[in-house]
């Protein structure tokens, strides 16, 4: 089962693992308490959403309580479409990590990133 969550649900949790897929389209967060979250966008026609950059060391997020989990975004109309940048800021006592997603489309599709908790029953 998948449950859409707000990104700030990570605040106060401790991560055991963070991984980025080879295509830079999915980030997995596994917590010490056994919860698993995925940051992803399910691609549709005429759009492209991907991890554009990660500033900071993802290892700083492991085995330390998340003290900051914030999301913000910025949009821009382009000559032939639309672009959205979504920024995810995470912090622990060891350091900060900023994840920047970029979404491009013809303007008729969502460029948002989903934050999903996968629950097994």
N, CA, C and O atoms as a GROMACS GRO file, in nm:
protein
  484
    1UNK      N    1   0.085  -0.117   0.000
    1UNK     CA    2   0.000   0.000   0.000
    1UNK      C    3   0.090   0.124   0.000
    1UNK      O    4   0.196   0.126   0.063
    2UNK      N    5   0.046   0.227  -0.071
    2UNK     CA    6   0.119   0.354  -0.077
    2UNK      C    7   0.038   0.464  -0.011
    2UNK      O    8  -0.083   0.477  -0.034
    3UNK      N    9   0.104   0.543   0.072
    3UNK     CA   10   0.039   0.655   0.138
    3UNK      C   11   0.118   0.781   0.104
    3UNK      O   12   0.238   0.789   0.132
    4UNK      N   13   0.051   0.880   0.044
    4UNK     CA   14   0.118   1.008   0.017
    4UNK      C   15   0.134   1.082   0.149
    4UNK      O   16   0.038   1.097   0.225
    5UNK      N   17   0.254   1.128   0.175
    5UNK     CA   18   0.287   1.196   0.300
    5UNK      C   19   0.343   1.335   0.270
    5UNK      O   20   0.388   1.363   0.160
    6UNK      N   21   0.338   1.421   0.370
    6UNK     CA   22   0.410   1.547   0.362
    6UNK      C   23   0.556   1.520   0.394
    6UNK      O   24   0.587   1.437   0.479
    7UNK      N   25   0.644   1.589   0.325
    7UNK     CA   26   0.787   1.567   0.341
    7UNK      C   27   0.833   1.589   0.485
    7UNK      O   28   0.925   1.522   0.532
    8UNK      N   29   0.769   1.682   0.555
    8UNK     CA   30   0.812   1.714   0.691
    8UNK      C   31   0.787   1.601   0.790
    8UNK      O   32   0.824   1.612   0.907
    9UNK      N   33   0.724   1.490   0.745
    9UNK     CA   34   0.706   1.375   0.834
    9UNK      C   35   0.841   1.315   0.876
    9UNK      O   36   0.850   1.245   0.976
   10UNK      N   37   0.947   1.343   0.796
   10UNK     CA   38   1.080   1.291   0.830
   10UNK      C   39   1.140   1.358   0.954
   10UNK      O   40   1.227   1.300   1.020
   11UNK      N   41   1.094   1.478   0.987
   11UNK     CA   42   1.149   1.549   1.103
   11UNK      C   43   1.125   1.467   1.230
   11UNK      O   44   1.013   1.426   1.259
   12UNK      N   45   1.233   1.444   1.303
   12UNK     CA   46   1.226   1.366   1.426
   12UNK      C   47   1.257   1.218   1.407
   12UNK      O   48   1.279   1.146   1.504
   13UNK      N   49   1.259   1.172   1.280
   13UNK     CA   50   1.294   1.032   1.253
   13UNK      C   51   1.445   1.019   1.233
   13UNK      O   52   1.514   1.118   1.207
   14UNK      N   53   1.494   0.897   1.244
   14UNK     CA   54   1.635   0.867   1.220
   14UNK      C   55   1.644   0.775   1.100
   14UNK      O   56   1.577   0.671   1.095
   15UNK      N   57   1.726   0.813   1.004
   15UNK     CA   58   1.740   0.734   0.882
   15UNK      C   59   1.848   0.628   0.897
   15UNK      O   60   1.954   0.652   0.955
   16UNK      N   61   1.819   0.512   0.844
   16UNK     CA   62   1.914   0.401   0.841
   16UNK      C   63   1.984   0.396   0.706
   16UNK      O   64   2.099   0.352   0.695
   17UNK      N   65   1.913   0.442   0.602
   17UNK     CA   66   1.967   0.434   0.466
   17UNK      C   67   1.900   0.538   0.377
   17UNK      O   68   1.780   0.565   0.391
   18UNK      N   69   1.978   0.597   0.286
   18UNK     CA   70   1.927   0.685   0.182
   18UNK      C   71   1.995   0.644   0.052
   18UNK      O   72   2.117   0.632   0.046
   19UNK      N   73   1.915   0.620  -0.052
   19UNK     CA   74   1.975   0.580  -0.180
   19UNK      C   75   1.904   0.649  -0.296
   19UNK      O   76   1.785   0.677  -0.291
   20UNK      N   77   1.982   0.675  -0.401
   20UNK     CA   78   1.932   0.737  -0.523
   20UNK      C   79   1.948   0.636  -0.636
   20UNK      O   80   2.055   0.576  -0.650
   21UNK      N   81   1.842   0.616  -0.715
   21UNK     CA   82   1.852   0.519  -0.825
   21UNK      C   83   1.944   0.573  -0.934
   21UNK      O   84   1.974   0.692  -0.938
   22UNK      N   85   1.988   0.485  -1.022
   22UNK     CA   86   2.082   0.521  -1.127
   22UNK      C   87   2.029   0.626  -1.223
   22UNK      O   88   2.106   0.705  -1.278
   23UNK      N   89   1.898   0.630  -1.244
   23UNK     CA   90   1.839   0.727  -1.336
   23UNK      C   91   1.809   0.860  -1.272
   23UNK      O   92   1.758   0.951  -1.339
   24UNK      N   93   1.839   0.876  -1.144
   24UNK     CA   94   1.814   0.999  -1.068
   24UNK      C   95   1.667   1.038  -1.072
   24UNK      O   96   1.633   1.156  -1.085
   25UNK      N   97   1.579   0.936  -1.061
   25UNK     CA   98   1.436   0.961  -1.062
   25UNK      C   99   1.366   0.913  -0.936
   25UNK      O  100   1.247   0.940  -0.918
   26UNK      N  101   1.437   0.843  -0.848
   26UNK     CA  102   1.379   0.793  -0.724
   26UNK      C  103   1.483   0.803  -0.613
   26UNK      O  104   1.598   0.765  -0.631
   27UNK      N  105   1.439   0.855  -0.497
   27UNK     CA  106   1.523   0.854  -0.377
   27UNK      C  107   1.447   0.776  -0.271
   27UNK      O  108   1.330   0.802  -0.245
   28UNK      N  109   1.516   0.680  -0.209
   28UNK     CA  110   1.454   0.596  -0.105
   28UNK      C  111   1.512   0.634   0.030
   28UNK      O  112   1.633   0.648   0.046
   29UNK      N  113   1.423   0.649   0.128
   29UNK     CA  114   1.461   0.679   0.266
   29UNK      C  115   1.410   0.565   0.354
   29UNK      O  116   1.289   0.540   0.359
   30UNK      N  117   1.500   0.496   0.422
   30UNK     CA  118   1.461   0.388   0.513
   30UNK      C  119   1.496   0.432   0.655
   30UNK      O  120   1.609   0.472   0.682
   31UNK      N  121   1.398   0.424   0.744
   31UNK     CA  122   1.419   0.471   0.882
   31UNK      C  123   1.461   0.356   0.973
   31UNK      O  124   1.444   0.238   0.940
   32UNK      N  125   1.515   0.393   1.088
   32UNK     CA  126   1.554   0.292   1.189
   32UNK      C  127   1.433   0.218   1.245
   32UNK      O  128   1.445   0.106   1.292
   33UNK      N  129   1.315   0.282   1.239
   33UNK     CA  130   1.195   0.218   1.294
   33UNK      C  131   1.122   0.134   1.190
   33UNK      O  132   1.012   0.085   1.216
   34UNK      N  133   1.182   0.115   1.071
   34UNK     CA  134   1.127   0.025   0.971
   34UNK      C  135   1.036   0.087   0.866
   34UNK      O  136   0.982   0.016   0.782
   35UNK      N  137   1.019   0.218   0.869
   35UNK     CA  138   0.936   0.285   0.768
   35UNK      C  139   1.022   0.313   0.644
   35UNK      O  140   1.141   0.341   0.654
   36UNK      N  141   0.958   0.305   0.527
   36UNK     CA  142   1.028   0.332   0.401
   36UNK      C  143   0.949   0.434   0.321
   36UNK      O  144   0.829   0.419   0.298
   37UNK      N  145   1.020   0.539   0.277
   37UNK     CA  146   0.961   0.647   0.200
   37UNK      C  147   1.032   0.657   0.065
   37UNK      O  148   1.152   0.630   0.055
   38UNK      N  149   0.957   0.697  -0.036
   38UNK     CA  150   1.014   0.716  -0.169
   38UNK      C  151   0.979   0.856  -0.218
   38UNK      O  152   0.864   0.899  -0.208
   39UNK      N  153   1.077   0.924  -0.270
   39UNK     CA  154   1.058   1.052  -0.336
   39UNK      C  155   1.070   1.022  -0.485
   39UNK      O  156   1.175   0.978  -0.531
   40UNK      N  157   0.961   1.047  -0.561
   40UNK     CA  158   0.962   1.008  -0.701
   40UNK      C  159   0.856   1.087  -0.778
   40UNK      O  160   0.772   1.155  -0.720
   41UNK      N  161   0.862   1.075  -0.909
   41UNK     CA  162   0.760   1.130  -0.997
   41UNK      C  163   0.733   1.025  -1.103
   41UNK      O  164   0.825   0.979  -1.170
   42UNK      N  165   0.609   0.989  -1.118
   42UNK     CA  166   0.573   0.891  -1.222
   42UNK      C  167   0.554   0.966  -1.352
   42UNK      O  168   0.458   1.041  -1.369
   43UNK      N  169   0.648   0.944  -1.444
   43UNK     CA  170   0.653   1.020  -1.568
   43UNK      C  171   0.530   0.996  -1.655
   43UNK      O  172   0.474   0.886  -1.660
   44UNK      N  173   0.490   1.102  -1.722
   44UNK     CA  174   0.381   1.097  -1.818
   44UNK      C  175   0.434   1.156  -1.949
   44UNK      O  176   0.549   1.198  -1.957
   45UNK      N  177   0.352   1.157  -2.047
   45UNK     CA  178   0.390   1.213  -2.177
   45UNK      C  179   0.428   1.360  -2.164
   45UNK      O  180   0.371   1.433  -2.082
   46UNK      N  181   0.523   1.403  -2.242
   46UNK     CA  182   0.557   1.545  -2.256
   46UNK      C  183   0.606   1.609  -2.126
   46UNK      O  184   0.582   1.728  -2.102
   47UNK      N  185   0.673   1.532  -2.041
   47UNK     CA  186   0.729   1.586  -1.918
   47UNK      C  187   0.856   1.510  -1.883
   47UNK      O  188   0.877   1.397  -1.927
   48UNK      N  189   0.939   1.573  -1.802
   48UNK     CA  190   1.061   1.510  -1.753
   48UNK      C  191   1.087   1.567  -1.614
   48UNK      O  192   1.106   1.688  -1.599
   49UNK      N  193   1.089   1.482  -1.513
   49UNK     CA  194   1.113   1.523  -1.375
   49UNK      C  195   1.226   1.436  -1.321
   49UNK      O  196   1.220   1.313  -1.328
   50UNK      N  197   1.330   1.501  -1.266
   50UNK     CA  198   1.449   1.427  -1.224
   50UNK      C  199   1.522   1.503  -1.113
   50UNK      O  200   1.499   1.622  -1.092
   51UNK      N  201   1.610   1.431  -1.042
   51UNK     CA  202   1.696   1.494  -0.942
   51UNK      C  203   1.805   1.570  -1.017
   51UNK      O  204   1.888   1.510  -1.085
   52UNK      N  205   1.803   1.702  -1.005
   52UNK     CA  206   1.901   1.784  -1.076
   52UNK      C  207   2.032   1.795  -0.999
   52UNK      O  208   2.140   1.795  -1.058
   53UNK      N  209   2.022   1.804  -0.866
   53UNK     CA  210   2.145   1.812  -0.786
   53UNK      C  211   2.118   1.774  -0.641
   53UNK      O  212   2.007   1.786  -0.591
   54UNK      N  213   2.224   1.728  -0.577
   54UNK     CA  214   2.223   1.703  -0.433
   54UNK      C  215   2.345   1.774  -0.378
   54UNK      O  216   2.459   1.741  -0.412
   55UNK      N  217   2.320   1.871  -0.292
   55UNK     CA  218   2.428   1.946  -0.229
   55UNK      C  219   2.439   1.900  -0.085
   55UNK      O  220   2.342   1.904  -0.010
   56UNK      N  221   2.557   1.856  -0.047
   56UNK     CA  222   2.578   1.799   0.085
   56UNK      C  223   2.601   1.650   0.072
   56UNK      O  224   2.592   1.593  -0.037
   57UNK      N  225   2.632   1.587   0.183
   57UNK     CA  226   2.663   1.445   0.185
   57UNK      C  227   2.546   1.368   0.245
   57UNK      O  228   2.512   1.387   0.362
   58UNK      N  229   2.485   1.280   0.166
   58UNK     CA  230   2.372   1.200   0.215
   58UNK      C  231   2.410   1.118   0.338
   58UNK      O  232   2.324   1.085   0.419
   59UNK      N  233   2.537   1.084   0.353
   59UNK     CA  234   2.584   1.007   0.470
   59UNK      C  235   2.562   1.084   0.600
   59UNK      O  236   2.550   1.023   0.706
   60UNK      N  237   2.557   1.218   0.593
   60UNK     CA  238   2.532   1.298   0.713
   60UNK      C  239   2.392   1.279   0.767
   60UNK      O  240   2.363   1.316   0.881
   61UNK      N  241   2.303   1.222   0.686
   61UNK     CA  242   2.165   1.200   0.729
   61UNK      C  243   2.146   1.066   0.800
   61UNK      O  244   2.042   1.043   0.862
   62UNK      N  245   2.246   0.978   0.791
   62UNK     CA  246   2.234   0.842   0.844
   62UNK      C  247   2.266   0.838   0.993
   62UNK      O  248   2.366   0.895   1.038
   63UNK      N  249   2.180   0.768   1.069
   63UNK     CA  250   2.200   0.741   1.213
   63UNK      C  251   2.199   0.867   1.300
   63UNK      O  252   2.251   0.866   1.411
   64UNK      N  253   2.140   0.974   1.249
   64UNK     CA  254   2.122   1.096   1.328
   64UNK      C  255   1.979   1.144   1.307
   64UNK      O  256   1.926   1.136   1.197
   65UNK      N  257   1.917   1.195   1.412
   65UNK     CA  258   1.779   1.243   1.402
   65UNK      C  259   1.769   1.358   1.302
   65UNK      O  260   1.852   1.449   1.301
   66UNK      N  261   1.666   1.353   1.218
   66UNK     CA  262   1.640   1.460   1.123
   66UNK      C  263   1.583   1.578   1.201
   66UNK      O  264   1.477   1.567   1.263
   67UNK      N  265   1.653   1.692   1.197
   67UNK     CA  266   1.609   1.810   1.271
   67UNK      C  267   1.540   1.913   1.181
   67UNK      O  268   1.476   2.005   1.230
   68UNK      N  269   1.554   1.897   1.049
   68UNK     CA  270   1.492   1.988   0.953
   68UNK      C  271   1.450   1.906   0.832
   68UNK      O  272   1.529   1.828   0.778
   69UNK      N  273   1.325   1.923   0.789
   69UNK     CA  274   1.274   1.859   0.667
   69UNK      C  275   1.176   1.956   0.604
   69UNK      O  276   1.058   1.960   0.642
   70UNK      N  277   1.223   2.036   0.508
   70UNK     CA  278   1.141   2.141   0.448
   70UNK      C  279   1.138   2.126   0.296
   70UNK      O  280   1.233   2.080   0.234
   71UNK      N  281   1.026   2.167   0.239
   71UNK     CA  282   1.006   2.166   0.094
   71UNK      C  283   0.968   2.306   0.048
   71UNK      O  284   0.889   2.374   0.112
   72UNK      N  285   1.027   2.348  -0.064
   72UNK     CA  286   0.988   2.474  -0.127
   72UNK      C  287   1.001   2.457  -0.277
   72UNK      O  288   1.064   2.363  -0.324
   73UNK      N  289   0.941   2.549  -0.353
   73UNK     CA  290   0.949   2.536  -0.499
   73UNK      C  291   0.950   2.672  -0.566
   73UNK      O  292   0.916   2.774  -0.507
   74UNK      N  293   0.990   2.669  -0.692
   74UNK     CA  294   0.995   2.787  -0.775
   74UNK      C  295   0.954   2.744  -0.916
   74UNK      O  296   0.993   2.637  -0.962
   75UNK      N  297   0.877   2.828  -0.984
   75UNK     CA  298   0.829   2.794  -1.117
   75UNK      C  299   0.866   2.902  -1.217
   75UNK      O  300   0.888   3.018  -1.181
   76UNK      N  301   0.873   2.861  -1.343
   76UNK     CA  302   0.903   2.958  -1.449
   76UNK      C  303   0.836   2.913  -1.578
   76UNK      O  304   0.847   2.797  -1.619
   77UNK      N  305   0.766   3.006  -1.642
   77UNK     CA  306   0.714   2.978  -1.775
   77UNK      C  307   0.826   2.996  -1.875
   77UNK      O  308   0.899   3.096  -1.872
   78UNK      N  309   0.838   2.899  -1.962
   78UNK     CA  310   0.942   2.902  -2.065
   78UNK      C  311   0.876   2.934  -2.199
   78UNK      O  312   0.753   2.936  -2.210
   79UNK      N  313   0.957   2.960  -2.300
   79UNK     CA  314   0.903   2.991  -2.432
   79UNK      C  315   0.814   2.876  -2.484
   79UNK      O  316   0.710   2.901  -2.544
   80UNK      N  317   0.856   2.753  -2.459
   80UNK     CA  318   0.780   2.637  -2.506
   80UNK      C  319   0.745   2.544  -2.391
   80UNK      O  320   0.772   2.424  -2.399
   81UNK      N  321   0.686   2.595  -2.286
   81UNK     CA  322   0.647   2.509  -2.176
   81UNK      C  323   0.664   2.571  -2.040
   81UNK      O  324   0.652   2.693  -2.023
   82UNK      N  325   0.691   2.487  -1.944
   82UNK     CA  326   0.694   2.526  -1.804
   82UNK      C  327   0.804   2.449  -1.732
   82UNK      O  328   0.835   2.336  -1.769
   83UNK      N  329   0.861   2.510  -1.629
   83UNK     CA  330   0.966   2.446  -1.551
   83UNK      C  331   0.939   2.470  -1.403
   83UNK      O  332   0.903   2.580  -1.363
   84UNK      N  333   0.957   2.366  -1.322
   84UNK     CA  334   0.941   2.375  -1.177
   84UNK      C  335   1.064   2.317  -1.109
   84UNK      O  336   1.108   2.207  -1.143
   85UNK      N  337   1.118   2.390  -1.015
   85UNK     CA  338   1.226   2.339  -0.931
   85UNK      C  339   1.168   2.320  -0.792
   85UNK      O  340   1.105   2.410  -0.737
   86UNK      N  341   1.189   2.201  -0.736
   86UNK     CA  342   1.143   2.173  -0.601
   86UNK      C  343   1.265   2.141  -0.517
   86UNK      O  344   1.348   2.057  -0.553
   87UNK      N  345   1.275   2.209  -0.403
   87UNK     CA  346   1.392   2.198  -0.316
   87UNK      C  347   1.350   2.128  -0.187
   87UNK      O  348   1.250   2.164  -0.124
   88UNK      N  349   1.427   2.028  -0.148
   88UNK     CA  350   1.404   1.956  -0.024
   88UNK      C  351   1.527   1.974   0.064
   88UNK      O  352   1.638   1.934   0.026
   89UNK      N  353   1.507   2.034   0.181
   89UNK     CA  354   1.618   2.061   0.273
   89UNK      C  355   1.607   1.967   0.392
   89UNK      O  356   1.503   1.958   0.457
   90UNK      N  357   1.717   1.899   0.420
   90UNK     CA  358   1.725   1.807   0.533
   90UNK      C  359   1.847   1.843   0.616
   90UNK      O  360   1.949   1.886   0.563
   91UNK      N  361   1.835   1.825   0.747
   91UNK     CA  362   1.949   1.852   0.835
   91UNK      C  363   1.949   1.756   0.952
   91UNK      O  364   1.844   1.710   0.999
   92UNK      N  365   2.070   1.727   0.999
   92UNK     CA  366   2.094   1.655   1.123
   92UNK      C  367   2.203   1.733   1.197
   92UNK      O  368   2.247   1.837   1.149
   93UNK      N  369   2.246   1.683   1.312
   93UNK     CA  370   2.355   1.751   1.383
   93UNK      C  371   2.486   1.741   1.306
   93UNK      O  372   2.580   1.816   1.334
   94UNK      N  373   2.494   1.649   1.208
   94UNK     CA  374   2.617   1.633   1.129
   94UNK      C  375   2.625   1.724   1.008
   94UNK      O  376   2.734   1.753   0.960
   95UNK      N  377   2.509   1.771   0.956
   95UNK     CA  378   2.515   1.857   0.838
   95UNK      C  379   2.383   1.871   0.766
   95UNK      O  380   2.280   1.815   0.806
   96UNK      N  381   2.388   1.948   0.658
   96UNK     CA  382   2.270   1.978   0.575
   96UNK      C  383   2.282   1.910   0.439
   96UNK      O  384   2.392   1.889   0.388
   97UNK      N  385   2.165   1.875   0.383
   97UNK     CA  386   2.158   1.823   0.247
   97UNK      C  387   2.042   1.894   0.177
   97UNK      O  388   1.931   1.900   0.230
   98UNK      N  389   2.070   1.947   0.059
   98UNK     CA  390   1.966   2.009  -0.025
   98UNK      C  391   1.951   1.925  -0.150
   98UNK      O  392   2.047   1.905  -0.225
   99UNK      N  393   1.830   1.878  -0.174
   99UNK     CA  394   1.799   1.798  -0.292
   99UNK      C  395   1.715   1.886  -0.384
   99UNK      O  396   1.609   1.935  -0.345
  100UNK      N  397   1.762   1.905  -0.507
  100UNK     CA  398   1.688   1.988  -0.602
  100UNK      C  399   1.636   1.900  -0.716
  100UNK      O  400   1.713   1.837  -0.788
  101UNK      N  401   1.505   1.899  -0.730
  101UNK     CA  402   1.438   1.831  -0.841
  101UNK      C  403   1.402   1.934  -0.946
  101UNK      O  404   1.368   2.048  -0.914
  102UNK      N  405   1.411   1.895  -1.072
  102UNK     CA  406   1.370   1.981  -1.182
  102UNK      C  407   1.262   1.909  -1.261
  102UNK      O  408   1.275   1.792  -1.294
  103UNK      N  409   1.154   1.981  -1.291
  103UNK     CA  410   1.046   1.927  -1.373
  103UNK      C  411   1.021   2.017  -1.491
  103UNK      O  412   1.007   2.138  -1.477
  104UNK      N  413   1.015   1.957  -1.609
  104UNK     CA  414   0.991   2.031  -1.732
  104UNK      C  415   0.875   1.966  -1.806
  104UNK      O  416   0.866   1.843  -1.813
  105UNK      N  417   0.786   2.048  -1.860
  105UNK     CA  418   0.675   1.994  -1.938
  105UNK      C  419   0.626   2.098  -2.037
  105UNK      O  420   0.676   2.211  -2.042
  106UNK      N  421   0.529   2.057  -2.115
  106UNK     CA  422   0.469   2.150  -2.210
  106UNK      C  423   0.370   2.242  -2.140
  106UNK      O  424   0.306   2.325  -2.206
  107UNK      N  425   0.355   2.230  -2.011
  107UNK     CA  426   0.266   2.316  -1.933
  107UNK      C  427   0.133   2.252  -1.897
  107UNK      O  428   0.055   2.311  -1.823
  108UNK      N  429   0.107   2.133  -1.948
  108UNK     CA  430  -0.021   2.066  -1.923
  108UNK      C  431  -0.008   1.948  -1.828
  108UNK      O  432  -0.108   1.881  -1.799
  109UNK      N  433   0.111   1.920  -1.779
  109UNK     CA  434   0.134   1.805  -1.694
  109UNK      C  435   0.195   1.848  -1.561
  109UNK      O  436   0.258   1.953  -1.551
  110UNK      N  437   0.174   1.765  -1.461
  110UNK     CA  438   0.230   1.792  -1.329
  110UNK      C  439   0.381   1.773  -1.331
  110UNK      O  440   0.432   1.678  -1.392
  111UNK      N  441   0.451   1.862  -1.265
  111UNK     CA  442   0.597   1.850  -1.251
  111UNK      C  443   0.633   1.830  -1.104
  111UNK      O  444   0.749   1.847  -1.065
  112UNK      N  445   0.535   1.794  -1.024
  112UNK     CA  446   0.557   1.781  -0.881
  112UNK      C  447   0.619   1.646  -0.847
  112UNK      O  448   0.610   1.550  -0.923
  113UNK      N  449   0.682   1.643  -0.732
  113UNK     CA  450   0.746   1.522  -0.681
  113UNK      C  451   0.656   1.464  -0.573
  113UNK      O  452   0.606   1.538  -0.488
  114UNK      N  453   0.635   1.334  -0.577
  114UNK     CA  454   0.554   1.267  -0.476
  114UNK      C  455   0.644   1.216  -0.364
  114UNK      O  456   0.754   1.167  -0.390
  115UNK      N  457   0.596   1.226  -0.241
  115UNK     CA  458   0.665   1.169  -0.127
  115UNK      C  459   0.572   1.063  -0.072
  115UNK      O  460   0.467   1.094  -0.014
  116UNK      N  461   0.610   0.937  -0.091
  116UNK     CA  462   0.521   0.824  -0.066
  116UNK      C  463   0.581   0.731   0.039
  116UNK      O  464   0.700   0.697   0.034
  117UNK      N  465   0.499   0.691   0.133
  117UNK     CA  466   0.539   0.587   0.229
  117UNK      C  467   0.484   0.455   0.178
  117UNK      O  468   0.364   0.443   0.153
  118UNK      N  469   0.570   0.356   0.164
  118UNK     CA  470   0.526   0.223   0.122
  118UNK      C  471   0.509   0.139   0.248
  118UNK      O  472   0.603   0.116   0.324
  119UNK      N  473   0.385   0.094   0.267
  119UNK     CA  474   0.350   0.019   0.387
  119UNK      C  475   0.321  -0.125   0.347
  119UNK      O  476   0.242  -0.150   0.256
  120UNK      N  477   0.384  -0.217   0.416
  120UNK     CA  478   0.356  -0.359   0.392
  120UNK      C  479   0.266  -0.408   0.505
  120UNK      O  480   0.283  -0.370   0.620
  121UNK      N  481   0.172  -0.492   0.470
  121UNK     CA  482   0.079  -0.540   0.574
  121UNK      C  483   0.106  -0.682   0.613
  121UNK      O  484   0.037  -0.737   0.698
   0.00000   0.00000   0.00000
